[in-house]
Amino acid sequence: MTQTILLKKLKEIKKFERMSEIKELKQVKKRNI
């Protein structure tokens, strides 16, 4: 039970990290243009 909750949290964190990475990438692209 606790393991599945941990897995879900981990997935959410990873998703959030990816979203922030994508935002940073977009900002960098805007600067380069």
Order of alpha helices (4+ residues) and beta strands (2+ residues): alpha
